[in-house]
Amino acid sequence: MKRAGVLYTLIGALIGLMHIVPFYVLITTSFKDTLDTSSKWIMPGYAYWDNFIHAWQLAGLDRAFANTAIITLLSIALILILGSSAAFPLARNQSKLNKWMYGFFVSALIVPPLTILVPLYKMFVEIGAMNTYIGIVILHVTFHLSMAIFLFTGFISTIPRELDEAAMIDGASRVGLFFRIILPVLMPITATVIIMNGVSIWNDYQFSVFFLQKLEYRTITVALSTFFGENNSNIGWVAAGSLLAAIPSISVYLFLQRYFISGMTSGAIKG
């Protein structure tokens, strides 16, 4: 048992190191002068703040941050509302139709978004949804909703049905039951859905680069990609911009981390 514990500790440390090292290199690169040719593994003895200034101004990160925030917040709000509302009947009413619908949502998780990129692009051009907030939000909601329903359904399945019966005896309707009894209990899994989907949407590049081509609709990832060219690459500017872009998602995770693990474990028990 002791050997197994040591092995698990070493594996955990290795996985943690694999995540920490790239972040460390990102920090060292962000604070180095573009003419500094020293190793990326060595933290500079100075702070070259011009990388952050250039990244913010030349990439238009002020507008990119606003665009990304609008898209992420709208997408997450819809995912939470639709995901929890759909999961409630799926978890509480185990009919054949609901079981089939649940299987349909889960099976949608294995569909890679890029496999249907061409027909999606053609459809968006035809309906005039290119370079619009509503278009990109619908895309994100479509491809992230299945995971939200899967997690919400599993979590709601762990809530005792006696709560439903007690609320119904007190005169609560099905809608009132959901909003007054079930919804307040969903905080752990809600935090999990926010973190998992929010980070994915915030860091999205594949949809943004194709469906948000106008300058005024650029997201952070697309804006930073402009620093890479055929003849030169401003690594320091990209690193500084990436560090700035990571601050909101890290802040949200730190704020919701106490709910994250419990939501993940509870949501995976049933479904």
Secondary structure as GFF3:
##gff-version 3
##sequence-region A 1 271
A	DSSP	alpha_helix	2	30	.	.	.	ID=ss1
A	DSSP	alpha_helix	50	58	.	.	.	ID=ss2
A	DSSP	alpha_helix	61	92	.	.	.	ID=ss3
A	DSSP	alpha_helix	96	107	.	.	.	ID=ss4
A	DSSP	three_ten_helix	108	110	.	.	.	ID=ss5
A	DSSP	three_ten_helix	113	116	.	.	.	ID=ss6
A	DSSP	alpha_helix	117	127	.	.	.	ID=ss7
A	DSSP	alpha_helix	133	157	.	.	.	ID=ss8
A	DSSP	alpha_helix	162	169	.	.	.	ID=ss9
A	DSSP	alpha_helix	174	177	.	.	.	ID=ss10
A	DSSP	pi_helix	178	182	.	.	.	ID=ss11
A	DSSP	alpha_helix	183	185	.	.	.	ID=ss12
A	DSSP	alpha_helix	187	202	.	.	.	ID=ss13
A	DSSP	alpha_helix	206	211	.	.	.	ID=ss14
A	DSSP	three_ten_helix	215	217	.	.	.	ID=ss15
A	DSSP	alpha_helix	220	225	.	.	.	ID=ss16
A	DSSP	alpha_helix	235	267	.	.	.	ID=ss17
###
